[in-house]
């Protein structure tokens, strides 16, 4: 019973975060939601028993995390609120 509740909660959270990836206007927030979506999908794969696929999905998630350059040379421009 608990196994099914956890599986469906991971599924609902994965769908919710996937929806927010699409509708979010700020790309940084969209990436955070994408990471959460990957984590929920990895949790679902763990619940099913596909540990290797969950490991691959989480390793893809962590390798893409460092490939997104977030830099701003003009500090005043970055800190300015519009």
Backbone torsions as a table, in degrees:
resi	resn	phi	psi	omega
1	UNK	NA	-48.3	179.1
2	UNK	-64.5	-35.8	178.8
3	UNK	-59.9	-44.1	179.9
4	UNK	-68.1	-39.5	179.3
5	UNK	-64.1	-44.0	177.8
6	UNK	-63.9	-41.3	-179.7
7	UNK	-62.6	-45.7	-179.5
8	UNK	-70.9	-32.6	176.5
9	UNK	-68.3	-39.6	173.5
10	UNK	-60.3	-40.4	179.3
11	UNK	-64.9	-43.3	179.6
12	UNK	-65.5	-42.9	178.9
13	UNK	-66.2	-35.8	178.0
14	UNK	-65.8	-42.5	177.6
15	UNK	-65.7	-40.3	-179.8
16	UNK	-65.1	-48.0	179.9
17	UNK	-68.0	-33.1	174.5
18	UNK	-63.9	-37.4	176.1
19	UNK	-64.1	-42.6	180.0
20	UNK	-69.5	-26.1	174.0
21	UNK	-61.6	-39.5	-176.4
22	UNK	-76.5	-41.1	-172.3
23	UNK	-91.5	-11.3	-177.6
24	UNK	-71.9	131.9	-179.1
25	UNK	-83.7	-31.5	179.3
26	UNK	-82.1	119.6	-176.9
27	UNK	-65.0	-29.2	178.6
28	UNK	-67.1	-42.9	176.9
29	UNK	-65.5	-37.0	178.5
30	UNK	-62.8	-38.1	177.9
31	UNK	-66.4	-40.1	177.2
32	UNK	-62.1	-41.4	177.2
33	UNK	-66.5	-34.0	177.4
34	UNK	-65.8	-39.8	176.5
35	UNK	-63.4	-42.3	176.7
36	UNK	-63.7	-36.8	177.4
37	UNK	-63.9	-42.6	177.4
38	UNK	-63.2	-39.7	179.6
39	UNK	-64.4	-42.5	178.3
40	UNK	-66.5	-38.6	177.1
41	UNK	-65.9	-38.1	176.4
42	UNK	-65.7	-37.2	175.5
43	UNK	-63.1	-40.3	177.1
44	UNK	-64.6	-40.0	178.4
45	UNK	-65.8	-35.8	176.1
46	UNK	-65.3	-38.4	179.9
47	UNK	-65.7	-32.8	-179.8
48	UNK	-77.3	-26.3	179.9
49	UNK	110.0	10.8	178.8
50	UNK	-97.9	73.1	-175.1
51	UNK	-65.8	-37.4	-178.1
52	UNK	-65.8	-42.1	178.0
53	UNK	-66.2	-36.3	176.3
54	UNK	-64.7	-40.0	176.9
55	UNK	-63.7	-43.9	178.5
56	UNK	-62.0	-42.9	-179.9
57	UNK	-65.2	-41.4	179.0
58	UNK	-70.4	-33.2	177.6
59	UNK	-70.8	-34.7	174.7
60	UNK	-65.0	-40.6	179.5
61	UNK	-62.0	-45.7	-177.3
62	UNK	-74.5	-30.0	178.3
63	UNK	-73.5	-32.8	177.8
64	UNK	-75.5	-21.3	-179.2
65	UNK	-62.9	-38.4	-177.4
66	UNK	-86.2	-9.0	-177.6
67	UNK	-90.9	-0.8	-180.0
68	UNK	-95.4	106.8	-178.1
69	UNK	-77.2	125.7	176.0
70	UNK	-120.8	97.3	-177.9
71	UNK	-137.1	153.0	173.0
72	UNK	-150.0	117.8	-179.7
73	UNK	-78.7	-28.5	-179.4
74	UNK	-97.4	99.2	-174.7
75	UNK	-65.2	-39.2	179.6
76	UNK	-63.4	-35.8	178.2
77	UNK	-68.6	-37.9	-179.3
78	UNK	-70.3	-36.6	-176.3
79	UNK	-84.8	-13.4	-178.6
80	UNK	-71.7	132.4	178.2
81	UNK	-96.6	136.6	180.0
82	UNK	-109.2	NA	NA
